Amino acid sequence: LSHGGNSESLGIAAKDLDRFIQDHLKPNPQFQKQVSKAIDVILGCLRENCVYKASRVSKGGSFGRGTDLRGGCDAELVIFLNCFHDYKDQRARRTEILNEMQAQLETCWQDPDSGLSLRFPDQTVTRALQLQLVSTALESWMDVTLLPVFDAVGEGGLQPVPWRLIPLLAMLHSLGCQGSEHATCFSELRRDFVNTRPTKLKSLILLVKHWYRQVRPPSLCSSAITVLCAGCIK
């Protein structure tokens, strides 16, 4: 196997792939530990100081699914808030809640581990708060997305039962769901699906992300395509 792009091309024998993934693609364990602690600090800060209370939090993204790539990766924190009564309410109050969350984090954040900093990049997603955890020493970063949402499905979450999908979507639309707003309801289902697959699928996702990164920025699409192809091959 080989990969091109800006880096020097490498020939990797199939028998050496596991070692290559372990040594070059999996994230730095120290950085993972720092990030886990930082995310707990972030959620603790919001839980103790934010006036909007969460019923539960779902940790997703590549960090939650165990498919984070060395150097840079992402985490998605879906925060189900008690103050939302439906999707219309969520849209109406989202901006004030995002502003409140950012203000609280800027006030109470303290570096939970030396060398890890919290940054707020330009906000390009209107329904989320984007922040970045950066370790200069370890040359690693993580994009973190906070999504305050209406909890349409409750504590039990969703079960992967196909015949329940149509009634579920009808229920979501009755609650004012528009466009892709329903996607957050499936965050735990997506995470659990990947986490219950064989380890080699995660390794394959890391390889695809690595090669894809040579020519394009990281994308959720690369993970989705990998999972679909693996399912077709099976």
RAVENNOR-V519624 format. One line per field, one symbol per residue. psi: psi as a letter, one per 30 degrees, with the letter a starting at -180 (. if undefined). burial: I if it has 16 or more other C-alpha atoms within 10 Angstrom, else O. A space follows every 10 residues. Layout:
BEGIN
psi = ???
burial = ???
END
This chain:
BEGIN
psi = llkbaflkkk kjkeffeeee eeffeklkee eeeeeeeeee eeeeeeeffk fjkkelkkjb afeffggkkk dkalkjjjjj kffkfaeeee eefeeeeeee eeeeeeefkk jfkkfklklj lkjfjfglkk lkkkjeeghl lkkkkkjklk jffaefalki jeffeeeeee eeefggkkbg ffeffgeeee eeeefgllef eeeeeeeeee eefffllkkf eeeeeeeeee eee.
burial = OOIOOOOOOO OOOOOOOOOO IOOOIIIIOO IIOIIOOIIO IIIOIIOOII OIOIOOIIII IIIIIIIIII IOIIIIIIII IOIIOIIOOI IOOIOOIIOI IIOIIOOOOO OIOOOIIIOO OOOOOOIIII IIIIIOOOOI IIIIIIIIII IIOOOOOIOO OOOOOOOOOO OIOOIOIOOO IIOIIOIIII IOOIIOOOOO IIIIIIIIII IIOOOOOIOO OIIOOIIOOO OOOO
END
